[in-house]
Amino acid sequence: MGFKARARKSKSKEENRKKDDESSKPENEVPCAIKSCNNFADKHLGGRSLGRNKVLEVWNKSDFEEVKGRVRMCKKCYRILKKETKDSKEWV
Ligand SMILES: [Zn+2]
């Protein structure tokens, strides 16, 4: 069986559509607010932003840092929090 070698069309692959719209691309740069934790709380890593009142149910005020009443925590800490407060369904 002989396949004819097709003449390659010099199709320019310059369709590098860069979406610069998403300049807020998440990277590992949000440290977990829990002071004893060294993980990152970035959303793509499963991090969460929770109200300080919720965090206060598990940690002391001196154990974490808050920004405008919000506490960024990593996936690991979030799981701890979730476990400790599993009876409440409200996640504000
Ligand atoms: Zn953490």
PDB file of the backbone (N, CA, C, O) and the ligand in Angstrom, with CONECT records:
HET     ZN  A 101       1
ATOM      1  N   MET A   1       0.820  -1.202   0.000  1.00  0.00           N
ATOM      2  CA  MET A   1       0.000   0.000   0.000  1.00  0.00           C
ATOM      3  C   MET A   1       0.858   1.259   0.000  1.00  0.00           C
ATOM      4  O   MET A   1       1.680   1.486   0.888  1.00  0.00           O
ATOM      5  N   GLY A   2       0.646   2.021  -0.977  1.00  0.00           N
ATOM      6  CA  GLY A   2       1.454   3.230  -1.034  1.00  0.00           C
ATOM      7  C   GLY A   2       0.652   4.472  -0.741  1.00  0.00           C
ATOM      8  O   GLY A   2      -0.272   4.850  -1.462  1.00  0.00           O
ATOM      9  N   PHE A   3       1.032   5.058   0.300  1.00  0.00           N
ATOM     10  CA  PHE A   3       0.386   6.326   0.622  1.00  0.00           C
ATOM     11  C   PHE A   3       1.147   7.478  -0.008  1.00  0.00           C
ATOM     12  O   PHE A   3       2.368   7.594   0.096  1.00  0.00           O
ATOM     13  N   LYS A   4       0.405   8.283  -0.634  1.00  0.00           N
ATOM     14  CA  LYS A   4       1.050   9.447  -1.224  1.00  0.00           C
ATOM     15  C   LYS A   4       1.408  10.462  -0.137  1.00  0.00           C
ATOM     16  O   LYS A   4       0.584  10.898   0.667  1.00  0.00           O
ATOM     17  N   ALA A   5       2.613  10.783  -0.172  1.00  0.00           N
ATOM     18  CA  ALA A   5       3.034  11.790   0.798  1.00  0.00           C
ATOM     19  C   ALA A   5       2.383  13.122   0.461  1.00  0.00           C
ATOM     20  O   ALA A   5       2.642  13.737  -0.573  1.00  0.00           O
ATOM     21  N   ARG A   6       1.563  13.516   1.345  1.00  0.00           N
ATOM     22  CA  ARG A   6       0.868  14.772   1.103  1.00  0.00           C
ATOM     23  C   ARG A   6       1.822  15.954   1.237  1.00  0.00           C
ATOM     24  O   ARG A   6       2.683  16.027   2.113  1.00  0.00           O
ATOM     25  N   ALA A   7       1.610  16.830   0.343  1.00  0.00           N
ATOM     26  CA  ALA A   7       2.400  18.059   0.438  1.00  0.00           C
ATOM     27  C   ALA A   7       1.958  18.828   1.670  1.00  0.00           C
ATOM     28  O   ALA A   7       0.795  19.198   1.832  1.00  0.00           O
ATOM     29  N   ARG A   8       2.904  19.039   2.496  1.00  0.00           N
ATOM     30  CA  ARG A   8       2.561  19.709   3.752  1.00  0.00           C
ATOM     31  C   ARG A   8       2.201  21.167   3.538  1.00  0.00           C
ATOM     32  O   ARG A   8       2.953  21.969   2.984  1.00  0.00           O
ATOM     33  N   LYS A   9       1.044  21.444   3.996  1.00  0.00           N
ATOM     34  CA  LYS A   9       0.656  22.854   3.934  1.00  0.00           C
ATOM     35  C   LYS A   9       1.363  23.599   5.063  1.00  0.00           C
ATOM     36  O   LYS A   9       1.279  23.254   6.241  1.00  0.00           O
ATOM     37  N   SER A  10       2.022  24.582   4.651  1.00  0.00           N
ATOM     38  CA  SER A  10       2.746  25.354   5.664  1.00  0.00           C
ATOM     39  C   SER A  10       1.762  26.192   6.480  1.00  0.00           C
ATOM     40  O   SER A  10       1.699  27.418   6.397  1.00  0.00           O
ATOM     41  N   LYS A  11       1.037  25.473   7.236  1.00  0.00           N
ATOM     42  CA  LYS A  11       0.057  26.157   8.070  1.00  0.00           C
ATOM     43  C   LYS A  11       0.741  26.769   9.291  1.00  0.00           C
ATOM     44  O   LYS A  11       1.334  26.083  10.123  1.00  0.00           O
ATOM     45  N   SER A  12       0.637  27.996   9.348  1.00  0.00           N
ATOM     46  CA  SER A  12       1.300  28.681  10.461  1.00  0.00           C
ATOM     47  C   SER A  12       0.580  28.402  11.776  1.00  0.00           C
ATOM     48  O   SER A  12      -0.619  28.638  11.925  1.00  0.00           O
ATOM     49  N   LYS A  13       1.329  27.913  12.679  1.00  0.00           N
ATOM     50  CA  LYS A  13       0.728  27.629  13.984  1.00  0.00           C
ATOM     51  C   LYS A  13       0.951  28.792  14.954  1.00  0.00           C
ATOM     52  O   LYS A  13       1.402  28.645  16.089  1.00  0.00           O
ATOM     53  N   GLU A  14       0.620  29.881  14.447  1.00  0.00           N
ATOM     54  CA  GLU A  14       0.812  31.043  15.311  1.00  0.00           C
ATOM     55  C   GLU A  14      -0.499  31.486  15.935  1.00  0.00           C
ATOM     56  O   GLU A  14      -0.830  32.670  15.991  1.00  0.00           O
ATOM     57  N   GLU A  15      -1.202  30.518  16.385  1.00  0.00           N
ATOM     58  CA  GLU A  15      -2.472  30.843  17.025  1.00  0.00           C
ATOM     59  C   GLU A  15      -2.343  30.831  18.536  1.00  0.00           C
ATOM     60  O   GLU A  15      -3.169  30.282  19.266  1.00  0.00           O
ATOM     61  N   ASN A  16      -1.322  31.431  18.943  1.00  0.00           N
ATOM     62  CA  ASN A  16      -1.096  31.496  20.390  1.00  0.00           C
ATOM     63  C   ASN A  16      -2.014  32.526  21.035  1.00  0.00           C
ATOM     64  O   ASN A  16      -1.650  33.668  21.314  1.00  0.00           O
ATOM     65  N   ARG A  17      -3.167  32.062  21.237  1.00  0.00           N
ATOM     66  CA  ARG A  17      -4.126  32.978  21.854  1.00  0.00           C
ATOM     67  C   ARG A  17      -3.874  33.082  23.350  1.00  0.00           C
ATOM     68  O   ARG A  17      -4.279  32.234  24.144  1.00  0.00           O
ATOM     69  N   LYS A  18      -3.224  34.102  23.674  1.00  0.00           N
ATOM     70  CA  LYS A  18      -2.954  34.300  25.098  1.00  0.00           C
ATOM     71  C   LYS A  18      -4.092  35.062  25.747  1.00  0.00           C
ATOM     72  O   LYS A  18      -4.451  36.171  25.349  1.00  0.00           O
ATOM     73  N   LYS A  19      -4.626  34.437  26.731  1.00  0.00           N
ATOM     74  CA  LYS A  19      -5.691  35.117  27.459  1.00  0.00           C
ATOM     75  C   LYS A  19      -5.101  35.905  28.615  1.00  0.00           C
ATOM     76  O   LYS A  19      -4.891  35.393  29.714  1.00  0.00           O
ATOM     77  N   ASP A  20      -4.855  37.110  28.335  1.00  0.00           N
ATOM     78  CA  ASP A  20      -4.293  37.950  29.391  1.00  0.00           C
ATOM     79  C   ASP A  20      -5.377  38.450  30.340  1.00  0.00           C
ATOM     80  O   ASP A  20      -5.116  39.169  31.305  1.00  0.00           O
ATOM     81  N   ASP A  21      -6.585  38.047  30.030  1.00  0.00           N
ATOM     82  CA  ASP A  21      -7.666  38.473  30.904  1.00  0.00           C
ATOM     83  C   ASP A  21      -7.503  37.911  32.306  1.00  0.00           C
ATOM     84  O   ASP A  21      -7.799  38.556  33.311  1.00  0.00           O
ATOM     85  N   GLU A  22      -7.030  36.708  32.321  1.00  0.00           N
ATOM     86  CA  GLU A  22      -6.886  36.070  33.621  1.00  0.00           C
ATOM     87  C   GLU A  22      -5.525  36.380  34.246  1.00  0.00           C
ATOM     88  O   GLU A  22      -4.704  35.500  34.503  1.00  0.00           O
ATOM     89  N   SER A  23      -5.344  37.623  34.466  1.00  0.00           N
ATOM     90  CA  SER A  23      -4.075  38.029  35.081  1.00  0.00           C
ATOM     91  C   SER A  23      -4.042  37.642  36.549  1.00  0.00           C
ATOM     92  O   SER A  23      -2.991  37.602  37.190  1.00  0.00           O
ATOM     93  N   SER A  24      -5.227  37.360  37.051  1.00  0.00           N
ATOM     94  CA  SER A  24      -5.286  36.975  38.460  1.00  0.00           C
ATOM     95  C   SER A  24      -5.162  35.463  38.607  1.00  0.00           C
ATOM     96  O   SER A  24      -5.858  34.831  39.402  1.00  0.00           O
ATOM     97  N   LYS A  25      -4.280  34.926  37.839  1.00  0.00           N
ATOM     98  CA  LYS A  25      -4.075  33.484  37.896  1.00  0.00           C
ATOM     99  C   LYS A  25      -3.487  33.090  39.253  1.00  0.00           C
ATOM    100  O   LYS A  25      -2.488  33.653  39.701  1.00  0.00           O
ATOM    101  N   PRO A  26      -4.116  32.132  39.884  1.00  0.00           N
ATOM    102  CA  PRO A  26      -3.676  31.768  41.228  1.00  0.00           C
ATOM    103  C   PRO A  26      -2.320  31.067  41.256  1.00  0.00           C
ATOM    104  O   PRO A  26      -2.021  30.200  40.434  1.00  0.00           O
ATOM    105  N   GLU A  27      -1.557  31.456  42.185  1.00  0.00           N
ATOM    106  CA  GLU A  27      -0.267  30.799  42.392  1.00  0.00           C
ATOM    107  C   GLU A  27      -0.067  30.613  43.883  1.00  0.00           C
ATOM    108  O   GLU A  27      -0.816  31.129  44.713  1.00  0.00           O
ATOM    109  N   ASN A  28       0.932  29.885  44.176  1.00  0.00           N
ATOM    110  CA  ASN A  28       1.183  29.637  45.592  1.00  0.00           C
ATOM    111  C   ASN A  28       1.765  30.866  46.277  1.00  0.00           C
ATOM    112  O   ASN A  28       2.978  31.019  46.418  1.00  0.00           O
ATOM    113  N   GLU A  29       0.891  31.695  46.677  1.00  0.00           N
ATOM    114  CA  GLU A  29       1.395  32.897  47.316  1.00  0.00           C
ATOM    115  C   GLU A  29       0.544  33.369  48.484  1.00  0.00           C
ATOM    116  O   GLU A  29       0.853  34.370  49.130  1.00  0.00           O
ATOM    117  N   VAL A  30      -0.530  32.634  48.744  1.00  0.00           N
ATOM    118  CA  VAL A  30      -1.352  32.990  49.892  1.00  0.00           C
ATOM    119  C   VAL A  30      -1.052  32.045  51.048  1.00  0.00           C
ATOM    120  O   VAL A  30      -1.480  30.891  51.037  1.00  0.00           O
ATOM    121  N   PRO A  31      -0.342  32.517  52.012  1.00  0.00           N
ATOM    122  CA  PRO A  31      -0.014  31.660  53.145  1.00  0.00           C
ATOM    123  C   PRO A  31      -1.235  31.401  54.016  1.00  0.00           C
ATOM    124  O   PRO A  31      -2.131  32.235  54.137  1.00  0.00           O
ATOM    125  N   CYS A  32      -1.239  30.255  54.597  1.00  0.00           N
ATOM    126  CA  CYS A  32      -2.327  29.904  55.503  1.00  0.00           C
ATOM    127  C   CYS A  32      -2.310  30.850  56.697  1.00  0.00           C
ATOM    128  O   CYS A  32      -1.258  31.174  57.247  1.00  0.00           O
ATOM    129  N   ALA A  33      -3.495  31.277  57.077  1.00  0.00           N
ATOM    130  CA  ALA A  33      -3.585  32.260  58.158  1.00  0.00           C
ATOM    131  C   ALA A  33      -3.291  31.657  59.520  1.00  0.00           C
ATOM    132  O   ALA A  33      -2.995  32.370  60.479  1.00  0.00           O
ATOM    133  N   ILE A  34      -3.375  30.353  59.592  1.00  0.00           N
ATOM    134  CA  ILE A  34      -3.058  29.699  60.854  1.00  0.00           C
ATOM    135  C   ILE A  34      -1.551  29.774  61.070  1.00  0.00           C
ATOM    136  O   ILE A  34      -0.770  29.276  60.260  1.00  0.00           O
ATOM    137  N   LYS A  35      -1.163  30.389  62.147  1.00  0.00           N
ATOM    138  CA  LYS A  35       0.258  30.668  62.355  1.00  0.00           C
ATOM    139  C   LYS A  35       1.120  29.423  62.502  1.00  0.00           C
ATOM    140  O   LYS A  35       2.297  29.419  62.141  1.00  0.00           O
ATOM    141  N   SER A  36       0.533  28.397  63.023  1.00  0.00           N
ATOM    142  CA  SER A  36       1.308  27.171  63.213  1.00  0.00           C
ATOM    143  C   SER A  36       1.367  26.328  61.951  1.00  0.00           C
ATOM    144  O   SER A  36       1.914  25.225  61.956  1.00  0.00           O
ATOM    145  N   CYS A  37       0.803  26.850  60.872  1.00  0.00           N
ATOM    146  CA  CYS A  37       0.743  26.105  59.622  1.00  0.00           C
ATOM    147  C   CYS A  37       1.590  26.791  58.553  1.00  0.00           C
ATOM    148  O   CYS A  37       1.627  28.018  58.462  1.00  0.00           O
ATOM    149  N   ASN A  38       2.256  25.991  57.763  1.00  0.00           N
ATOM    150  CA  ASN A  38       3.122  26.547  56.722  1.00  0.00           C
ATOM    151  C   ASN A  38       2.594  26.291  55.315  1.00  0.00           C
ATOM    152  O   ASN A  38       3.293  26.529  54.330  1.00  0.00           O
ATOM    153  N   ASN A  39       1.390  25.819  55.227  1.00  0.00           N
ATOM    154  CA  ASN A  39       0.821  25.531  53.913  1.00  0.00           C
ATOM    155  C   ASN A  39       0.295  26.797  53.239  1.00  0.00           C
ATOM    156  O   ASN A  39       0.266  27.878  53.825  1.00  0.00           O
ATOM    157  N   PHE A  40      -0.114  26.621  52.001  1.00  0.00           N
ATOM    158  CA  PHE A  40      -0.679  27.739  51.267  1.00  0.00           C
ATOM    159  C   PHE A  40      -2.191  27.612  51.176  1.00  0.00           C
ATOM    160  O   PHE A  40      -2.740  26.512  51.110  1.00  0.00           O
ATOM    161  N   ALA A  41      -2.833  28.734  51.175  1.00  0.00           N
ATOM    162  CA  ALA A  41      -4.294  28.749  51.190  1.00  0.00           C
ATOM    163  C   ALA A  41      -4.877  29.164  49.849  1.00  0.00           C
ATOM    164  O   ALA A  41      -6.020  29.616  49.778  1.00  0.00           O
ATOM    165  N   ASP A  42      -4.103  29.012  48.794  1.00  0.00           N
ATOM    166  CA  ASP A  42      -4.605  29.394  47.486  1.00  0.00           C
ATOM    167  C   ASP A  42      -5.808  28.538  47.104  1.00  0.00           C
ATOM    168  O   ASP A  42      -5.903  27.362  47.454  1.00  0.00           O
ATOM    169  N   LYS A  43      -6.695  29.156  46.394  1.00  0.00           N
ATOM    170  CA  LYS A  43      -7.939  28.460  46.064  1.00  0.00           C
ATOM    171  C   LYS A  43      -7.716  27.206  45.232  1.00  0.00           C
ATOM    172  O   LYS A  43      -8.403  26.200  45.411  1.00  0.00           O
ATOM    173  N   HIS A  44      -6.767  27.273  44.335  1.00  0.00           N
ATOM    174  CA  HIS A  44      -6.558  26.098  43.485  1.00  0.00           C
ATOM    175  C   HIS A  44      -5.915  24.960  44.264  1.00  0.00           C
ATOM    176  O   HIS A  44      -5.780  23.844  43.762  1.00  0.00           O
ATOM    177  N   LEU A  45      -5.521  25.259  45.497  1.00  0.00           N
ATOM    178  CA  LEU A  45      -4.979  24.208  46.350  1.00  0.00           C
ATOM    179  C   LEU A  45      -6.020  23.731  47.359  1.00  0.00           C
ATOM    180  O   LEU A  45      -5.751  22.909  48.235  1.00  0.00           O
ATOM    181  N   GLY A  46      -7.184  24.267  47.199  1.00  0.00           N
ATOM    182  CA  GLY A  46      -8.246  23.864  48.118  1.00  0.00           C
ATOM    183  C   GLY A  46      -8.380  24.774  49.312  1.00  0.00           C
ATOM    184  O   GLY A  46      -9.084  24.465  50.273  1.00  0.00           O
ATOM    185  N   GLY A  47      -7.707  25.889  49.244  1.00  0.00           N
ATOM    186  CA  GLY A  47      -7.778  26.832  50.349  1.00  0.00           C
ATOM    187  C   GLY A  47      -9.130  27.521  50.424  1.00  0.00           C
ATOM    188  O   GLY A  47      -9.861  27.609  49.437  1.00  0.00           O
ATOM    189  N   ARG A  48      -9.435  27.994  51.586  1.00  0.00           N
ATOM    190  CA  ARG A  48     -10.732  28.647  51.775  1.00  0.00           C
ATOM    191  C   ARG A  48     -10.554  29.979  52.492  1.00  0.00           C
ATOM    192  O   ARG A  48      -9.575  30.227  53.196  1.00  0.00           O
ATOM    193  N   SER A  49     -11.528  30.791  52.278  1.00  0.00           N
ATOM    194  CA  SER A  49     -11.586  32.041  53.007  1.00  0.00           C
ATOM    195  C   SER A  49     -12.814  32.000  53.895  1.00  0.00           C
ATOM    196  O   SER A  49     -13.942  31.896  53.413  1.00  0.00           O
ATOM    197  N   LEU A  50     -12.587  32.083  55.176  1.00  0.00           N
ATOM    198  CA  LEU A  50     -13.693  31.926  56.105  1.00  0.00           C
ATOM    199  C   LEU A  50     -13.820  33.130  57.022  1.00  0.00           C
ATOM    200  O   LEU A  50     -12.869  33.877  57.247  1.00  0.00           O
ATOM    201  N   GLY A  51     -15.005  33.287  57.530  1.00  0.00           N
ATOM    202  CA  GLY A  51     -15.228  34.360  58.484  1.00  0.00           C
ATOM    203  C   GLY A  51     -14.482  34.083  59.773  1.00  0.00           C
ATOM    204  O   GLY A  51     -14.333  32.934  60.188  1.00  0.00           O
ATOM    205  N   ARG A  52     -14.023  35.136  60.390  1.00  0.00           N
ATOM    206  CA  ARG A  52     -13.207  34.965  61.592  1.00  0.00           C
ATOM    207  C   ARG A  52     -13.961  34.263  62.717  1.00  0.00           C
ATOM    208  O   ARG A  52     -13.369  33.516  63.496  1.00  0.00           O
ATOM    209  N   ASN A  53     -15.268  34.504  62.799  1.00  0.00           N
ATOM    210  CA  ASN A  53     -16.057  33.886  63.852  1.00  0.00           C
ATOM    211  C   ASN A  53     -16.038  32.366  63.759  1.00  0.00           C
ATOM    212  O   ASN A  53     -16.051  31.646  64.757  1.00  0.00           O
ATOM    213  N   LYS A  54     -16.007  31.921  62.519  1.00  0.00           N
ATOM    214  CA  LYS A  54     -15.981  30.479  62.309  1.00  0.00           C
ATOM    215  C   LYS A  54     -14.645  29.902  62.787  1.00  0.00           C
ATOM    216  O   LYS A  54     -14.585  28.852  63.426  1.00  0.00           O
ATOM    217  N   VAL A  55     -13.617  30.606  62.463  1.00  0.00           N
ATOM    218  CA  VAL A  55     -12.286  30.140  62.829  1.00  0.00           C
ATOM    219  C   VAL A  55     -12.082  30.192  64.342  1.00  0.00           C
ATOM    220  O   VAL A  55     -11.378  29.370  64.927  1.00  0.00           O
ATOM    221  N   LEU A  56     -12.718  31.179  64.947  1.00  0.00           N
ATOM    222  CA  LEU A  56     -12.587  31.339  66.397  1.00  0.00           C
ATOM    223  C   LEU A  56     -13.199  30.170  67.172  1.00  0.00           C
ATOM    224  O   LEU A  56     -12.927  29.985  68.358  1.00  0.00           O
ATOM    225  N   GLU A  57     -14.020  29.396  66.487  1.00  0.00           N
ATOM    226  CA  GLU A  57     -14.610  28.242  67.160  1.00  0.00           C
ATOM    227  C   GLU A  57     -13.585  27.147  67.389  1.00  0.00           C
ATOM    228  O   GLU A  57     -13.761  26.273  68.237  1.00  0.00           O
ATOM    229  N   VAL A  58     -12.524  27.212  66.624  1.00  0.00           N
ATOM    230  CA  VAL A  58     -11.517  26.163  66.719  1.00  0.00           C
ATOM    231  C   VAL A  58     -10.175  26.711  67.219  1.00  0.00           C
ATOM    232  O   VAL A  58      -9.494  26.094  68.038  1.00  0.00           O
ATOM    233  N   TRP A  59      -9.825  27.879  66.703  1.00  0.00           N
ATOM    234  CA  TRP A  59      -8.544  28.447  67.094  1.00  0.00           C
ATOM    235  C   TRP A  59      -8.735  29.713  67.928  1.00  0.00           C
ATOM    236  O   TRP A  59      -9.776  30.369  67.889  1.00  0.00           O
ATOM    237  N   ASN A  60      -7.710  30.015  68.662  1.00  0.00           N
ATOM    238  CA  ASN A  60      -7.736  31.261  69.415  1.00  0.00           C
ATOM    239  C   ASN A  60      -7.392  32.430  68.502  1.00  0.00           C
ATOM    240  O   ASN A  60      -6.803  32.269  67.433  1.00  0.00           O
ATOM    241  N   LYS A  61      -7.767  33.560  68.945  1.00  0.00           N
ATOM    242  CA  LYS A  61      -7.535  34.754  68.141  1.00  0.00           C
ATOM    243  C   LYS A  61      -6.055  34.955  67.831  1.00  0.00           C
ATOM    244  O   LYS A  61      -5.683  35.473  66.778  1.00  0.00           O
ATOM    245  N   SER A  62      -5.233  34.536  68.767  1.00  0.00           N
ATOM    246  CA  SER A  62      -3.791  34.731  68.607  1.00  0.00           C
ATOM    247  C   SER A  62      -3.162  33.639  67.732  1.00  0.00           C
ATOM    248  O   SER A  62      -1.968  33.675  67.435  1.00  0.00           O
ATOM    249  N   ASP A  63      -3.976  32.688  67.335  1.00  0.00           N
ATOM    250  CA  ASP A  63      -3.441  31.566  66.554  1.00  0.00           C
ATOM    251  C   ASP A  63      -3.533  31.773  65.051  1.00  0.00           C
ATOM    252  O   ASP A  63      -2.987  30.991  64.273  1.00  0.00           O
ATOM    253  N   PHE A  64      -4.222  32.823  64.649  1.00  0.00           N
ATOM    254  CA  PHE A  64      -4.362  33.040  63.206  1.00  0.00           C
ATOM    255  C   PHE A  64      -4.377  34.532  62.892  1.00  0.00           C
ATOM    256  O   PHE A  64      -4.524  35.380  63.773  1.00  0.00           O
ATOM    257  N   GLU A  65      -4.226  34.805  61.656  1.00  0.00           N
ATOM    258  CA  GLU A  65      -4.274  36.189  61.213  1.00  0.00           C
ATOM    259  C   GLU A  65      -5.466  36.397  60.301  1.00  0.00           C
ATOM    260  O   GLU A  65      -5.767  35.562  59.448  1.00  0.00           O
ATOM    261  N   GLU A  66      -6.122  37.490  60.486  1.00  0.00           N
ATOM    262  CA  GLU A  66      -7.305  37.762  59.673  1.00  0.00           C
ATOM    263  C   GLU A  66      -7.113  39.029  58.858  1.00  0.00           C
ATOM    264  O   GLU A  66      -6.382  39.947  59.228  1.00  0.00           O
ATOM    265  N   VAL A  67      -7.803  39.028  57.736  1.00  0.00           N
ATOM    266  CA  VAL A  67      -7.776  40.215  56.894  1.00  0.00           C
ATOM    267  C   VAL A  67      -9.209  40.654  56.654  1.00  0.00           C
ATOM    268  O   VAL A  67      -9.978  39.980  55.969  1.00  0.00           O
ATOM    269  N   LYS A  68      -9.543  41.772  57.219  1.00  0.00           N
ATOM    270  CA  LYS A  68     -10.903  42.307  57.078  1.00  0.00           C
ATOM    271  C   LYS A  68     -11.948  41.290  57.518  1.00  0.00           C
ATOM    272  O   LYS A  68     -12.988  41.137  56.878  1.00  0.00           O
ATOM    273  N   GLY A  69     -11.674  40.625  58.571  1.00  0.00           N
ATOM    274  CA  GLY A  69     -12.645  39.681  59.104  1.00  0.00           C
ATOM    275  C   GLY A  69     -12.653  38.343  58.407  1.00  0.00           C
ATOM    276  O   GLY A  69     -13.433  37.455  58.749  1.00  0.00           O
ATOM    277  N   ARG A  70     -11.772  38.202  57.418  1.00  0.00           N
ATOM    278  CA  ARG A  70     -11.697  36.931  56.699  1.00  0.00           C
ATOM    279  C   ARG A  70     -10.393  36.227  57.041  1.00  0.00           C
ATOM    280  O   ARG A  70      -9.364  36.858  57.283  1.00  0.00           O
ATOM    281  N   VAL A  71     -10.467  34.942  57.053  1.00  0.00           N
ATOM    282  CA  VAL A  71      -9.284  34.145  57.362  1.00  0.00           C
ATOM    283  C   VAL A  71      -9.016  33.171  56.221  1.00  0.00           C
ATOM    284  O   VAL A  71      -9.846  32.318  55.907  1.00  0.00           O
ATOM    285  N   ARG A  72      -7.866  33.309  55.617  1.00  0.00           N
ATOM    286  CA  ARG A  72      -7.499  32.405  54.526  1.00  0.00           C
ATOM    287  C   ARG A  72      -6.819  31.189  55.127  1.00  0.00           C
ATOM    288  O   ARG A  72      -5.819  31.304  55.835  1.00  0.00           O
ATOM    289  N   MET A  73      -7.357  30.064  54.843  1.00  0.00           N
ATOM    290  CA  MET A  73      -6.720  28.873  55.390  1.00  0.00           C
ATOM    291  C   MET A  73      -6.581  27.780  54.339  1.00  0.00           C
ATOM    292  O   MET A  73      -7.339  27.705  53.372  1.00  0.00           O
ATOM    293  N   CYS A  74      -5.595  26.950  54.567  1.00  0.00           N
ATOM    294  CA  CYS A  74      -5.299  25.909  53.602  1.00  0.00           C
ATOM    295  C   CYS A  74      -6.303  24.770  53.725  1.00  0.00           C
ATOM    296  O   CYS A  74      -7.125  24.726  54.640  1.00  0.00           O
ATOM    297  N   LYS A  75      -6.206  23.878  52.795  1.00  0.00           N
ATOM    298  CA  LYS A  75      -7.121  22.749  52.748  1.00  0.00           C
ATOM    299  C   LYS A  75      -7.047  21.920  54.036  1.00  0.00           C
ATOM    300  O   LYS A  75      -8.056  21.450  54.562  1.00  0.00           O
ATOM    301  N   LYS A  76      -5.855  21.767  54.500  1.00  0.00           N
ATOM    302  CA  LYS A  76      -5.631  20.956  55.684  1.00  0.00           C
ATOM    303  C   LYS A  76      -6.312  21.562  56.917  1.00  0.00           C
ATOM    304  O   LYS A  76      -6.995  20.872  57.675  1.00  0.00           O
ATOM    305  N   CYS A  77      -6.108  22.851  57.089  1.00  0.00           N
ATOM    306  CA  CYS A  77      -6.709  23.524  58.229  1.00  0.00           C
ATOM    307  C   CYS A  77      -8.228  23.601  58.080  1.00  0.00           C
ATOM    308  O   CYS A  77      -8.976  23.533  59.055  1.00  0.00           O
ATOM    309  N   TYR A  78      -8.648  23.743  56.848  1.00  0.00           N
ATOM    310  CA  TYR A  78     -10.081  23.794  56.598  1.00  0.00           C
ATOM    311  C   TYR A  78     -10.752  22.490  57.008  1.00  0.00           C
ATOM    312  O   TYR A  78     -11.862  22.471  57.541  1.00  0.00           O
ATOM    313  N   ARG A  79     -10.049  21.420  56.744  1.00  0.00           N
ATOM    314  CA  ARG A  79     -10.601  20.108  57.118  1.00  0.00           C
ATOM    315  C   ARG A  79     -10.690  19.973  58.629  1.00  0.00           C
ATOM    316  O   ARG A  79     -11.626  19.380  59.165  1.00  0.00           O
ATOM    317  N   ILE A  80      -9.702  20.531  59.298  1.00  0.00           N
ATOM    318  CA  ILE A  80      -9.721  20.507  60.761  1.00  0.00           C
ATOM    319  C   ILE A  80     -10.920  21.298  61.267  1.00  0.00           C
ATOM    320  O   ILE A  80     -11.659  20.865  62.151  1.00  0.00           O
ATOM    321  N   LEU A  81     -11.076  22.444  60.683  1.00  0.00           N
ATOM    322  CA  LEU A  81     -12.183  23.313  61.075  1.00  0.00           C
ATOM    323  C   LEU A  81     -13.523  22.648  60.809  1.00  0.00           C
ATOM    324  O   LEU A  81     -14.432  22.675  61.638  1.00  0.00           O
ATOM    325  N   LYS A  82     -13.618  22.058  59.647  1.00  0.00           N
ATOM    326  CA  LYS A  82     -14.849  21.396  59.241  1.00  0.00           C
ATOM    327  C   LYS A  82     -15.190  20.255  60.201  1.00  0.00           C
ATOM    328  O   LYS A  82     -16.346  20.020  60.550  1.00  0.00           O
ATOM    329  N   LYS A  83     -14.157  19.577  60.596  1.00  0.00           N
ATOM    330  CA  LYS A  83     -14.350  18.452  61.497  1.00  0.00           C
ATOM    331  C   LYS A  83     -14.814  18.928  62.868  1.00  0.00           C
ATOM    332  O   LYS A  83     -15.686  18.329  63.498  1.00  0.00           O
ATOM    333  N   GLU A  84     -14.212  20.010  63.303  1.00  0.00           N
ATOM    334  CA  GLU A  84     -14.533  20.541  64.623  1.00  0.00           C
ATOM    335  C   GLU A  84     -15.913  21.184  64.685  1.00  0.00           C
ATOM    336  O   GLU A  84     -16.537  21.247  65.743  1.00  0.00           O
ATOM    337  N   THR A  85     -16.370  21.651  63.551  1.00  0.00           N
ATOM    338  CA  THR A  85     -17.641  22.370  63.525  1.00  0.00           C
ATOM    339  C   THR A  85     -18.629  21.717  62.578  1.00  0.00           C
ATOM    340  O   THR A  85     -19.409  22.393  61.907  1.00  0.00           O
ATOM    341  N   LYS A  86     -18.588  20.432  62.533  1.00  0.00           N
ATOM    342  CA  LYS A  86     -19.394  19.725  61.535  1.00  0.00           C
ATOM    343  C   LYS A  86     -20.904  19.818  61.757  1.00  0.00           C
ATOM    344  O   LYS A  86     -21.693  19.515  60.862  1.00  0.00           O
ATOM    345  N   ASP A  87     -21.287  20.235  62.945  1.00  0.00           N
ATOM    346  CA  ASP A  87     -22.732  20.305  63.174  1.00  0.00           C
ATOM    347  C   ASP A  87     -23.360  21.562  62.591  1.00  0.00           C
ATOM    348  O   ASP A  87     -24.578  21.632  62.425  1.00  0.00           O
ATOM    349  N   SER A  88     -22.559  22.522  62.292  1.00  0.00           N
ATOM    350  CA  SER A  88     -23.114  23.741  61.691  1.00  0.00           C
ATOM    351  C   SER A  88     -22.977  23.692  60.186  1.00  0.00           C
ATOM    352  O   SER A  88     -21.917  23.367  59.652  1.00  0.00           O
ATOM    353  N   LYS A  89     -24.041  24.011  59.527  1.00  0.00           N
ATOM    354  CA  LYS A  89     -24.026  23.903  58.067  1.00  0.00           C
ATOM    355  C   LYS A  89     -23.800  25.231  57.374  1.00  0.00           C
ATOM    356  O   LYS A  89     -23.577  25.293  56.165  1.00  0.00           O
ATOM    357  N   GLU A  90     -23.860  26.248  58.131  1.00  0.00           N
ATOM    358  CA  GLU A  90     -23.681  27.570  57.535  1.00  0.00           C
ATOM    359  C   GLU A  90     -22.221  27.857  57.340  1.00  0.00           C
ATOM    360  O   GLU A  90     -21.439  27.844  58.291  1.00  0.00           O
ATOM    361  N   TRP A  91     -21.851  28.120  56.095  1.00  0.00           N
ATOM    362  CA  TRP A  91     -20.453  28.458  55.791  1.00  0.00           C
ATOM    363  C   TRP A  91     -20.426  29.814  55.114  1.00  0.00           C
ATOM    364  O   TRP A  91     -20.492  29.937  53.891  1.00  0.00           O
ATOM    365  N   VAL A  92     -20.329  30.780  55.922  1.00  0.00           N
ATOM    366  CA  VAL A  92     -20.342  32.128  55.365  1.00  0.00           C
ATOM    367  C   VAL A  92     -18.923  32.572  55.038  1.00  0.00           C
ATOM    368  O   VAL A  92     -18.720  33.686  54.556  1.00  0.00           O
TER     369      VAL A  92
HETATM  370 ZN    ZN A 101      -3.119  25.672  57.207  1.00  0.00          ZN2+
END
